[in-house]
Amino acid sequence: MESAKRPNFLVIVADDLGFSDIGPFGGEINTPNLDKMAKDSILFTDFHAAAACSPSRAMIMTGTDHHIAGLGNLIEWTNISGQNDPNGTMSTAVQRGMPGYEGYLNERVVALPELLRDAGYLTLMSGKWHLGLTPERSPKARGFERSFAHLPACSNHYAYEPQLEGADQIPDFMTMSFIALHSEDGEYVKKLPEGWYSSHGYGDKMLQYLKDWKEGGDDRPFFGYLPFTAPHWPLQAPQEYIKKYRGVYDDGPEALRQKRLQRLKDLGMVPKDVEPHPVVADEVKEWEELSDVERANSCRAMECFAGMVEAIDVNVGKITKYLEEIGELDNTFVCFLSDNGAEGAAYEAYPIVQSNMLQHLQKYYNNHIDNLGNGNSFIWYGPRWAQAATAPSRLYKAYTTEGGVRVPYMMKPPAAFSGGVPRGSITHQFATVMDLAPTILDMAGVTHPAPTYQGREIVPMRGKSMVPYLAQNADTIHEKDFINGWETCGRAACRRGDWKIVFIPKPKGPERWQLYNLATDPGEVHDLAEQEPAKLKELLKLWDIYVLETGVIPLSPDLGNWMAAMEDQMPENAWIEYEYWKDGARDDPEKFTKVIPRFRRHVSAI
């Protein structure tokens, strides 16, 4: 008897997409391909990532916590304290060179594509990696047979690079945010294709890989990973998409926030009586205080963002339509998610940006309203638009409040795993990005090899397989009183069931632990720390256990076993292996690649 055909997998990730940006989650942006996918999918309202990008990607790839896997913080933020905390009060020096903060997937974990490759899968990737800059840390080195990878955190979506004059230098904040550094199959890409635009490039490359697979007669199932760099700033998209949104956002971010909230209520994704967290945006003007020119520019930034999201949808459609044409879509697990909440930073208020970056943008970029969205523009959209997308939740990316870690997630199971939870339905089950790897391995019939892999010790996965829940053999994905922790750049949280504690430093928080009951207060509006001291104490103990289990290195004494930085950790901007932004670095990568000092520490049990 012929054995059942193993499923294919397609994991699609958007970069800094807000909870309600796409159609299936209440957004007004045109996303017909995701709308179609949603009708065949299960939509999750309580799905969580890390508060920032590379930590979430590390968890997707390994099924375990990012502090264990090597991305305890974004290496860019560990490298320069001013990027982690613009107020300059919280140094990241103590994290530098420490286990779990390497800035790449470390040897303590085995990556999902390594296991699937070993089990006979064709492993394909096209898009943002952000888990290592060198060939030794590349997707190829971690199990992808074919890969076209954007290596850094972000870049110009058109690969535009200004030609500097005289002694001008790239501002520190921009060094790692404009160069479109890529590798293909482990080799650095010298020149991107003509007419490059990121989302189109990644969609086209994944489509090429799949056509090569099909037309080459390869009978292996595939695992495809399609992580876009959009809609991460700089906000850039083809004008054909941007122009569709002229006038859509003219009423401003608060009007959009109210429309999105109502739509979420109508869809049954949030309670009808939900109390949204108030907008927190003291560092920028109120909408009513803006001049007509400032409002027009702000609306155009949101139009550019919408165009980026539509471009993602177009490229998702390229892949799903092809899989449908060749008869593989039904047998393919497809999921779509964002890596964190919407990006709400007002970078113009950062001292590191004010120092010289704004002048650089004025000299080398054209941010006139009619040019916004093109390759030689460079903008972001700020905290008010971001909180229109994260409402009713509190804050946005980089914060461990729900606005930073609750993300849209929809999942289309393969045919063999359908029939339990109805397709097109909404679930309020708690789940996290760590659950993806266990679910995929379970569906593929692959056992995680912990405690060892290829002769080295590795950690087990912390996530849970969703397969029992999908089959309705279990009422929940996680146990009712599950425990989950979060920490990114000194912002922290710990959740047990519906109860959650949150630590947000000033100025966005009170710089003390707060307590919320998410069952009655999903917006994290009413702090119950004083009314429920026993519950606070219980969760603080769980937080301490999380710190020990995962190796969190606290940036504040309030977060646990705080340690002062060593002298060797003090140098700024010296902790990234490949300094690809320096003159001549891309012509001679080895010359600009260095060995980073590594340190150890010992923490006794609590």
Salt bridges, closest charged atoms under 4 A:
ASP15 OD1 - ARG57 NH2 3.56
ASP15 OD2 - LYS128 NZ 2.74
ASP16 OD2 - HIS232 NE2 3.70
ASP16 OD2 - LYS397 NZ 3.15
ASP21 OD1 - ARG260 NH1 3.14
GLU28 OE1 - ARG260 NE 2.73
ASP40 OD1 - ARG423 NH1 3.60
ASP46 OD1 - HIS48 NE2 3.59
ASP46 OD2 - ARG495 NH2 2.92
ASP65 OD1 - HIS67 ND1 2.66
GLU76 OE2 - HIS130 NE2 2.96
GLU107 OE1 - ARG456 NE 3.33
GLU114 OE1 - ARG142 NH2 3.31
ASP118 OD1 - ARG117 NE 3.12
GLU145 OE1 - ARG220 NH1 2.85
GLU161 OE2 - ARG586 NH1 2.77
GLU165 OE1 - LYS363 NZ 3.58
ASP168 OD2 - LYS363 NZ 2.71
GLU184 OE2 - ARG146 NH2 3.66
GLU184 OE2 - LYS205 NZ 3.15
ASP185 OD2 - ARG146 NE 2.93
GLU194 OE2 - LYS191 NZ 2.64
ASP204 OD1 - LYS318 NZ 2.51
ASP218 OD2 - ARG220 NH2 2.71
GLU254 OE2 - ARG257 NH1 3.20
GLU275 OE1 - HIS526 NE2 2.71
GLU283 OE1 - LYS508 NZ 2.86
GLU286 OE1 - ARG384 NH2 3.71
GLU294 OE2 - LYS285 NZ 3.24
GLU303 OE1 - ARG246 NH1 3.09
GLU303 OE1 - ARG300 NE 2.78
GLU310 OE2 - LYS244 NZ 2.46
GLU324 OE1 - LYS36 NZ 3.23
GLU328 OE2 - LYS5 NZ 2.99
ASP339 OD2 - ARG57 NH2 2.80
GLU343 OE2 - LYS397 NZ 3.72
ASP370 OD2 - HIS368 ND1 3.80
GLU402 OE1 - HIS48 NE2 2.78
GLU402 OE2 - LYS500 NZ 2.67
ASP435 OD2 - HIS478 NE2 2.80
GLU487 OE1 - HIS67 NE2 2.76
GLU524 OE2 - LYS500 NZ 2.90
ASP527 OD2 - ARG512 NH1 2.85
GLU538 OE2 - ARG496 NH1 3.34
GLU538 OE1 - LYS535 NZ 3.47
GLU549 OE1 - ARG462 NH1 3.28
GLU572 OE2 - ARG96 NH2 2.47
GLU577 OE2 - ARG137 NH2 2.77
GLU579 OE1 - LYS582 NZ 2.97
GLU579 OE2 - LYS594 NZ 2.99
